Every structure is written in C-alpha cells, then in structure tokens.
C-alpha cells in the first residue's frame, strides 16, 4: 500500500497495520498448517500475546488509520461492515461480512449499496451498535483534524468532495441514509463494484457520537471488536489490549480471540525484534511481529537451523517493485528507449540485490501474481534471467542511439531493499552491458518521495513501488494509469502521465461489475494492454518472512495482508 496522501487517490501498504508493513504472488503462504506452524495440539484460549514491532501504532483512531482490510492490531478493536476472510493464502483474499449480514446489496448499476447490521451487536459498554453510529464514524473521518484515512469516500460519495466533518457541518452527509437502526444506504457518484472491499477500511467502524472525544478519541476508542484498549502510551509505542467481554463470537465468524491479553511493544530495532523472537525467552516465547521481516543475513542464519526455520511464516502481499519512466523527459519520450531498458534488465541480479529468491520473486507483469488481482501472465519484453543486451542494443540503434546513451536513475537512500542503492546498482550494472551508462542519484527518503511524486520535479527514470489497498486490480492500476487521476498540485502517482481514453473507459466499465471474478479477468487483460506502452519495468514482488515465538500457535497468513494475522493466534 502506498504511503497516505490526502490529495492522491490511492492505496496502501503495508499497515500493515498493514500500512505498511508492507505490506505481497500467486502461491499462498508456505508451511502454515497447524503442525508446521505452532505445534500439533488444538489452539486454546488464555495467556498473553506479545507483539514486537518497529513502528508504533500511531493514530489509533479509526478515522485516521490507513490500512488494508482493517489492519492487524486495529481489527482486534474495530469491526467494520465487511472484513477480510481470515484464511491462509488465496482464500484469505476474499471479502466477507463483519458487522453486516452480507457484503452489500447493490442496485442495478452499483451506484447504491445497502447493508443490514447483524442482530445483537454491542460496544464494550454493552450499548447497541446502530447504523447511525457507522454513518457518524464515516462522517468524522472527513474532519481535517482527523485526516489520514483512505480517501475514497470523499471521491465516491455523492456531495462529499467538500464536506468538512460533523464538528463543522452538523448536517452530515446526505449520501448516507439510515432508515432504521440496522440499515445503512450509500449513494455513490459512479458505479463502484468493489465497494465491499472499501467497507473493510476502519472508517466504517461504528463510533457512538456521545462518546466521541475528537482528537483524544484514540486514547480510548470504544471497542466493537473482541479486545478493548486499556493502555496507549507514547502515541502508540506501548498498547495493551484486554478482552472486551461484551463481544460475542456468535456475531463474529472471523476473529478467534484466543489470548486474554495483547501487549504491543513498538519502537524496537528490527535486529532486536528478530533476535528476541529467535531466542524466545520468557514472554518472547509467546511473541510475534506484524511489521518486521527477516533480512538476507538473518534469513541465512535461520535457514540453517531446523527449529528456527519451522518458526518462519511466509506470506505474499499485493505489491510490485518497478522502474518508472517519465515520457516527458528525453530520451524516455521514445518508446524504443523504454523497450530497450526493459529488455536489458537482469532480474537475477535485481533479485539478489533484494535479498535473494527467498525474499523476492521476479515480475514481468505490473499486477501481482495472484488470482484476486486478475493476474494474467505475460512477458512483453522477454529478457530472460540475465537480460537481453543484444536486443536492447538493436532497439537503441533504431531509436537513434547506435553508440548507446547516458541516463540518470533516481532512487532512495533508505536501506529497504526496494528502491534503495542495492537495487539501483543492479540496474546500473545490467544496463551497462547494453551500452547504457547509468548515473545514480540517491536521495534521502523524504526528498526522494517529494521529487518523484511532484509533476514539476519528477525525474525521467526512477525506482518505485506500489501496494494494494485491497486485493484487486482496481486500486492497483487506476492510480498509476488512469489519466483522470493525474494530480498536478499534489502527490501524483501516474508517473507515465498516461491519459488513454480507451484505458480510462475500460477502468470505468470494470468498476461497474459486481461479479468480482469477472472483474478480475478484465483487470488482467487491461494490465497487459497498458504494459505494451512500456511505461514501467516490473522488477519483483516481495516475499515476507517473519519469525514467531516457539509458544505461538495457529498461524494464518492470507494473500490479502501477507503477514501473520494476530486475530487467529493462540499461545501456550
């Protein structure tokens, strides 16, 4: 999932809460059956689960969270109209009911969506959850002081573009109707067949108006899930969750809620987290991480130890690392130059730079290698494993560069194994074989992000990545290739400035479909059509490898998040 931007229409990544943990391809997680991932005894209730994370759980307010599928820790407290299916692999990429009785009932053209709440839903204080609470929870997410959540509702809801939230405008959003306490109806500007996916976002969490404390609400949000917040220190650095005794499993088929308590400790160095999980001493034996991967060196150590290797969860999240071109900058205005670079890429060296085949899978499509995205295998510029320098040189000659050319590749200096110097150097070495001299321009993360997302400063040739707000081709392709989403006065993600009427029209046509399997097939076909323009060079999809403590059981890793789902975990 991409980093949040109030002006851009986009995803996410990897909360992962996801955001970002980013957080993933066609195959599902490995070694996730009960025996391989936590012992051969059935999971039971009780105990304390410790979560060791690098990034604090900041902004613990459902209005401000930008997550995929409701996030990981947040979804223990916040229930939404729909949620992700809590299953391993591809089955976990499906959207299922949560507070609602179904995933939504659209009208004929998918511009009106109706939901009915389940009976018997209550908050942590025992009061009933109503449709008006969900409407209010959505409305408060429009308040400027509570910004940060997914931006789709401002675009999708009728008359919502300039709404400033209930603190300034008490009339609320007329696009959301609540005819009775269990019914809520959404009126949209245009057909949106994927509305059930959006309804997994935390902005759809019910918030009782009488308990809303504005910007202080995150200190003690009112729980609708199996756990409630009892401690939130240092802006999410230490969060303790205890059982919400008013939660009923009879209304919630997704969350298992085995532990009695969840103790989230953040702000830790990644190496410290992995060392503690490896050692599994004391409370760390019942610990997991939701945002820290094993690095190449750590993975090599773990792989050599059978006991440790048995405690590694493997997952995939809809995420692609790629090279982006700005065709307004020479020589990238020439499609043959872009094609030449596509042929010259040595994906083997790029994979090695990303940590090896255990942590990265080669990509020749922009869409991730997962059914839910509509993945259609294609390789329009086959470079083999090590690049086709001869083909690249031929195309450069046709483009008027018989003696090669010199270009500048912009990348981040962050050690993220994605857009970092290691990847940039691998690209530089590969292109050298094709007669292309690459000068590297490394920038600090903030400067890099500002430069590549500003239409006035965007370089011609740079490393980029994209993650999914939900597992579908829509939020993956539209922000990058829909010409109507080019943002000229804010964060722009359509780096290739593609504004193709046929592409825009197909995006609209697919968005009308409520048959998500049919929509997926068309997203895959559109991916290939766009790929023919060589506006990007897909490089690899990351693989997530994460340790967990020796007393942790019932490991579930879905293709929606790519990371261990703590709503399913049990501890000894």
N, C-alpha and C positions, 0 to 999 in steps of 0.2 A: 504494500500500500504506500502510496506516495506520501510525502510529508504534507500536513494540512496547509491549505491556503484559502483564505476567505474569498478570494476573487476567482479562483480556478474551480472548475467542475472536475472533481477527481476522485481517487481512492483514498487508499491506503495504504500499509504495511504494514508492516509487520509490525498495532499493538502488538506488538502484539501483545499489546494488551490483547492483540497483536499489537498496537500500532506498530508497531513495529518492530516488533521483534522482527520483524520481519522479519514478517513475515512475513514459495513453493512450488510433478510432471505426471506422466500417465500412470505409472505404477504407484501403488499405495505404500504406506509405511512397512518396513520390514520388521520381522521378529516381534510382532505385537500381540501374539496370543497370550493367554493367561500364564502358561507355564514359562514362556520365554521372557515375559516382561514383568515378573514380580512374584513368582512362586506358584505352586500348584494347589494352594488352598483358596477357598472362596473368599472374596473380599467381605469385610465386616465393618460395622460402624464403631466409631470411637477413636481416640487418640488425637494428636496434633500434627498437622501437616505444615512443614516449614517451607517457605518459598524464598529462594535466594536469587535476587535479581540485581542487574546493573542499574537499570533505570527506575527511578521512583515512580510510584503510581500517582502522578500528579493529576490535578483537576478531577478529583473523584466525585464529579457531578455529572449525571447522565447527559445534561445539556452540552457539556464541554468536551466530552470524550469523542475521539475519532477512532473507531475500532472496526474490525472486520468480524461480522457475525456476533457482535455484542461484546467482544473481547474475552479475556480469560478470567482474571480476577474480578473485573466488573460484573460479569454474568453470574457470579455467585450471589450478588446483591440485587442486581437489576434484571427483572424479567421484561420481555418486550412482546409485541403482538405475535411475532414469529421468531424462530431461532434456528441455529444450525443443527443438523442431525448429529448427535454425539456418537458417531461410529467411526471405525477405522477406515482409512483410505478413501476410495471414491464414494462410498456410501455416505461418508461424512460431508460431502459437498452439496447435499440436498437441503433445502429449506423446509422446515416443519412447523406446526403450530406451537405456540408457547402460551401466552395469556389467552389467545383466541382459539376458537373451536376448529378453525381451519386456516389455510394460508391466505385466505381472502377470496371474495367473490366479486369479479369484475363485471362491469356492464359490457355490452357488445363490442365497444371499441377500446376497452381498457382505460377509459378516462375517469371512471368512477369505481372505487374499491370499497367494499363493505365488509366489516368484521363484526363478529359477535363474541363477547367475552364468555369464558367458561364460568360456570356457577361456583360459588364458594371461594373466590379469590380474596385474600386478605393481606393487609400490611403487617409489619412486625408488631403493631399495637392492637391488632385484632379488628380494625375497621375495614370495611369492604372497599375493594378496588373497583372504581367505576370508569365508564368510558370518558366522563368529563375529566377525570384525573389524567388520562392519556392525552386528551386534547390539550390540557393545561401544560403537561410536561413538554409537549412539542412546541407550544407557543412560547414558553420561557426560553427555549433553545434559540429563539430569534433575538433575544435581548443582547445588545452589544457587549454588556459586561459578562455574558455567559457564552461568548463565541468560542469556536474551536471545533465544534462537531461537524459531521458531514454536511455539505452544502446543498444536497439535492433537493430538500424540501422547499427551499427558497425558490428554486427553479421550477419545480414540478407543481406545487400547489397554486391554484387559481388565486390571484391577487396577493401573493405572499412576497413578491420581489422587494417591496419597500417596508414591509412590516418590521416594527422595532420591538416586539415583545410585549407581554402583558403589563410590565411595570410602567411603560409609556403609553400604551394603547390598550385600554381595558376592554375594548370591543372584541378583541380576539380575532381569530381567523375564521371568516365565514365559509372558507373552503373545507373546514372540518365540521361535520354535524354530529351531534349526539342525541338522536331522537328519544333514547331511553338509556338507562344506566348500564346496559350491556351491549349497546350498538354504537358503532362509530363509522362514519362515512367520509371518505376523502374524495374531493373533486380536483382533478388534475388538468393542467393546461394542454396536455397532449397525451396520446396513448403511451402507457408505460407498463408493458407486460411483466417487467421484473420488479414491480412494487413489493411483492412478498419478500424479496431479498432486502430491499431498503428497510422494511419493517423489522429487521433484526438489529438495526442500529440502536444505540442506547437512548437516542432522542425519543424513541417510542416507549420509554419507561414511564409508568404512571407516577405522578407527583401530586400529593394532596395539597391543594392551594393553601389550606390553613397551616400547613407545616413548612411551607417554603420560606427559607431564610435568606434568599438571594445568593450572594457570593459566598455566604457562610454555610450554605446547604451541604457542601462537600464534606464538612467536618462530621456531620451525622446525617447522611441521606436516609430517607425512610425506606427500609428494605421491602421488596416484593419477592425476593428470592429466598433460598434456603439458609443464607447467612446474613447477619447484620453487623454493622461496623461498631466496634466497641473502643477502638483506638485508631487515631490517624495523626501521627506525629511528623513534624518537619516536612509538611507538604507531600505526604505520601511515602516518606522514607521508611516509616515503620507503620504498617497497618495490621491490625488484629481483627479477625472476624470470628464471631461466635454463632452458634445455631440460632436461627430465627424459629422459635417454637410455634409460631403461627403459620409457618409454611407447611403445606400438605403435599406429599408425594403423589396423592391421588389426582392433583391438578397439574402435575409436572412430570411428564414421562422422560425428560431429558437429563435432568441433574440428579446424580445419585446421592450426593451429600453424605459421604461416609464419615469423614473426620468430624470430631466435635469442634475443633478449632483450626483456623488457618492463620498462621503467623508469617506475614510478608516482610522480609528484610531487604532493603534496597540500598543503592549507592555503593555496591561492592565491586571490586575489581574482578574482571572476568576470570583471570587466572586463579584468584582466591576462591571464587564460586566453584570452579571445576575441581580444585584441589580438595575443597570441603566435601563435595559430592563424591569424589573418588575415595576419600578416606572413610566417609560415612561413620564418623564418631559421634556418639551421643545423639542429640536431636537431629544432626545432619543425616542420620541413617533413614529418617523419615522426611527427607527434603527433596525438592525438585527446583528447577528453574524454568521460567516461562520466556526468558529473553536472552539466554547466553548459550551460544554454540560452542562446540569443541573446535579449536583451531587445528591447523595441519599438524603441528608438533604434538599437541595433546592427543589428537586422534591416533597418531602413530604409536604413542605410548599405550593408549587404551586398547588398540587392536592387538597388541602383543600380550595382553592379559585377558584370558578367557572369562574370568569372573567379572572384570570391568566391562568387557565387551558385551556381556549379557545384560548390562545395565545401561545400554545406549538406545535411546529411542530415535528412529529415523523418520523424517517427515518431509513433505513437499507442500509448498505454498505457491499459489499462482503468482509467479514473479519472473521477470526476464531482465537480464543484463544485456545491454546492446550499445552499438555505436550509433550516434545520431548525426545526421547531416543537415546543414542549413543551406538549401539550394539557392539562397540569395547571396551567398558568398562564393566567389570563384576559388578554385576550379570546380566546386561541388554543384554548380549550376548545370554541369554537363553530366547527364545520366551515365555515360560510359565511364567517367571517372569513378562514380559511385559504384558501378558494377565491378570495375577493376579492383577496387578495395575489397568488395565482397568476395571476389574470387581469391584474393591474396591472403585472406585471413587464415592463420594457423590456429585452429581451435584447440588442438592438443596443447600447445604452449600456453594458450589462454586458460585452459582448464587447470594446468599445472600451477599457473600463477594464482588461481583462485583457491588453491589448496588441494588439488588432485581430484580424481574421478569420484571419490567418496563424498566430496563436498560440492561438486558441480557437474551438471550434465550438459553436453553440447546442445546448442539451439540453432536451428535453421528456420524456425517459424517465430513470428512475434508472439503469437498466443502460446501459453504454456502447454505442455504435453499432458493435458487432462481432458477427459471427455466432457466435463461440465462446461468448459470454455468453448467447446466446439472444435477442438484441435483437429486439424487436417494436415497430415504430414506432407511437406513439400520442401524442396531444396532447389530454389530457382537459380542459384549461382554456385553449383557444387564445387567446393574447394577441397574435398577430401579431408583427411585428418590434419594435413600439414600445409594446406593452401596450394593453389594452382598458379604459380608465378608466371608461367608461360602464357596462360590465358589472360592474366592481368596485364602483362606487358603488351599483348596484342590489342587489348581494349584501350590502353593508354595511347598507343600509336594512332588508333582510329580517332581518339579524342584530341589529337594534335600535340601529344607529348611523347614523341618517339625516344627521347633521351631521359624519360622519367620526369618526376616533379618533386617539389618540396612543399610539405604541408605542416600545419601545427595542430597537435592533438591536445585538447584541454581536458584535464582530469582533476580529481580531488586528491589532496594530500592525506586524507584520512586513511587509516590502515583498516579498511573494511573489506578488502579482497573483492571489491565490486567495481568501483570507479577509481581505484587507488593506483599508486605508481607501479605496482607489480603488474597489473593488467595493462596499463599504458605501455610499459616496456615490452611486454609480449607482443602487443600490436605493432609497436615500432620495429621490432626485430623481423616480424613476418613481412611487413610491407617493404622492408629494405631489400628482400630477395626479389621483389617485383620492380625494383628501380624507383621506389618511393621513399624519399628521405623524410622522416617524421621528427619534427622538433616537439618536445614535450613542454606543455605549460601546466605546471602543477599549482593549484590554488588551495588555500585553506577552505574548509568546508562551507562556511557562510559566504565567502566571496565566490566560491565555485557555484553554489546554488543560485545566488543572486545573478551571476553572469549568464548562466545557461537558460534561466527562466525569464529573462528580460528580452523582449523582441529587439530592443535597441543595441544590446550588447552581446546577443547570442553568437557564439563562435561558429565557424563553419563545420567543425569536426570535433566531436567530444564524446566522452563516455557518459552513459545514462542508465537508468534502471526504472522499472515500473512494476507496481504490485497491485493486487486486486482488492477492491472494496468488498466484493463478493465473487464467488466462483462462476463467472460468466464472461462471455466475450464483450458485452456491452461496456462495462466500466473499464475494460482493458483497451479497447480500440477507440471508442468515441473521444476521450480526452486527448488522445495523441493524433488522431487522424480526421476528426470532424472539423471542417473549416469554420463552422459557426462557433466553435469553442476556442478559436484563436483569441487570446487575451492581449490587447495592445497596451493596456495601462495597469497591468498587474502580472501575476505569475502565469506564464504561458507554458503549456506542455506540448503543444502541437509544433514541435521543433522544425518539422519539414514544411510548415505553412501549407499543408495540403488542404485545398478547398475544392474538391472534386464533386460536382453536383450529383453524379451517379453514386458516389460513396455516401454522401450525405443522405440521399434518398433511400439507399438500402439500409442505413442505420435507422432511419425513421420507420421503414417497413418492418424491420425485425423487432423494433421496440413495441409494435402493435401486437406481437404474438404473445399469447399467454401459455402456449404449449412450449415449455422451456427446452424440451428436447429438439423440437423443430427449429427453435431459435438458435440453438447451439450449432446445428449443422450450417446454418446460414452465416453465423459469425465466422466459422472456419473457412467457408468459401470466400468471405469478404477479406479475411486475413491474407489469403493467397493473392487476391486481386490487388490489394494495396502493396503487397510485397514486390510485385512486378515493377513498381516505381523506384525500388532501391533507395528508399528514404532512410532506412535503418539497416544495420547489420546485426542480427541477433547473434549473441555470443554464447550465453549459457544460462541455465536455470539453476539456482542454488539448491542444495540439499541440506536439511537441518539435522545435525547430530547432537543430541543432548543427553547428558548423564542424568541419572536419578538415583536416589539413595537406595541402599540394599533392603530397606523395610517398606519400600513403596510397591503397591500392587495395582492391578487393573489399569494398565497403561493403554490409553486410547489416543491415537493421533490421526486426525482427519486430513483430507486433502483441502479442506476449507482453510484451516489455520496452519497446518504443517508442524504444529507443536503440541506437546502433551496437554491434554485437556484436564485441568485440575478439578472440574466438576465430576469426573469419573473416578478419581484416585482414591484408594484406600491405603491405610497404613497399619502396621502391626501394633 
